[in-house]
Amino acid sequence: MTTNGDYEGIINGNLPEKFQEGILKRIFDIYRDTDFNGQAIFARTEIMRVLGHERSALTEQALRDVSDVCTDVFYQTFKSERSPVYHTEVHAGRVVLTATATRNQHSFVRSSKFRIDLSQTNQPSFFDEPVTEPPVYVALTHSRVRWDSYDEYESWGYLLGHCHLTIPDANLRGYMHKIDLFDKYPQVVAAYTPDDITGYPFVKWLSRSRATFVI
């Protein structure tokens, strides 16, 4: 039977550190840049209509860009059925990875046909392991930061709220394992932490990025 330690080993043994750290940096950049650029074009009352779509498109591009600079990593793009939208699948050894935004760090991966198809290999095994190791579907989840007040959103609404490498279950209704990239790469988080966020807001931001229950 596959354990949490096995899942951690599968992800880290197949998906290079260079990719994991590199994609975290790119997603931090995407959340910051889309917010700042959006404010220059749209009123605050309309900006939330467009940011999600722009972030999604830029994240797909980031997956391809980061894959290009990593050894033994490649990607493929696929058109979704009955939709003009394409998605990117990153392949690294046994790992097949896609990215998706979620409402927060606890939300489930959004259901879609391609995610359901990919997640079928994530069924837990209670019997002897197969001779040929099956692929493991990993969903890179991310979300905007979640604040309690308008002033906090005005000051730090551009910050990335979380970034996890997750192994969804076969029904996309839970997670079999998560790796919190904020925890794994604190030096990256420190580099993107603004100088003016201190005290309780700082604690709240990092606490709410965690894979476990937080304030």
Secondary structure, 3 states (H helix, E strand, C coil): CCCHHHHHHHHHHHCCHHHHHHHHHHHHHHHHHHHHHHHHHCCHHHHHHHHHHHHHHHHHHHHHHHHHCCCCCEEEEEECCCCCCEEEEEEECCEEEEEEECCCCCCCCCCCHHHHHHHHHHCCCCCCCCCCCCCEEEEEEEEECCCCCHHHHHHHCCCEEEEEEEEECCCCCCEEEEEEHHHHCHHHHHHHCCCCCCHHHHHHHHHCCCCCCCC
